[in-house]
Amino acid sequence: GQNIDQPTEMTATEGAIVQINCTYQTSGFNGLFWYQQHAGEAPTFLSYNVLDGLEEKGRFSSFLSRSKGYSYLLLKELQMKDSASYLCATMDSNYQLIWGAGTKLIIKP
Amino acid sequence: NAGVTQTPKFRVLKTGQSMTLLCAQDMNHEYMYWYRQDPGMGLRLIHYSVGEGTTAKGEVPDGYNVSRLKKQNFLLGLESAAPSQTSVYFCASSSGTEDTGELFFGEGSRLTVL
């Protein structure tokens, strides 16, 4: 079957670093995506990994290990505006996205 | 640049009523999608289209129909609304290239079925 797991909620402090994990089991694999979704808004694209390793983009980095079915999103120098849900999604063999339920990140001052 | 626009943004229906959600994109994207998002669950694909005149079923197609008569528009219809269809509906589009699959989402349409 197809399954994506990520923590339901995490809390972190402004200025700190937080790592949001995602594990997956999908039929076929054509990449892993992270999206950010602020409450009441649409998801917006953050990152895409198809090869193992770390992709860095400013304060955000995303890591992938295909052999372990594992990814994480690393957020550095947290800001209050980073309070949002972070959605992990994989692209399966039919090039369709399979979505996790999302991790709600709460940033405290 | 408008991107992806959904109308209406809010709607309340009674059980058994019908309605249509309209999605329009101005990015010349080939692929368009309709998702629903419910609390505690991931986005679930209802129907999608890989080009003008084509449609295909997603994960949860029952109770919905779609049409893609023009490349820029993707319509989602509910023929006989049920309370289980209370949800937030998102339309998305993408270029369809396999290297990124980045989706561009509309702002969402909140539907309540009483």
Interface residues (C-beta under 8 A of the other chain):
Chain A: I4 T8 N30 G31 F33 Y35 G40 E41 A42 P43 T44 F45 Y48 V50 L87 A89 M91 Y95 Q96 L97 I98 W99 G100 A101 G102
Chain B: G40 M41 G42 L43 R44 L45 Y48 G58 F90 E98 D99 T100 G101 E102 L103 F104 F105 G106 E107 G108
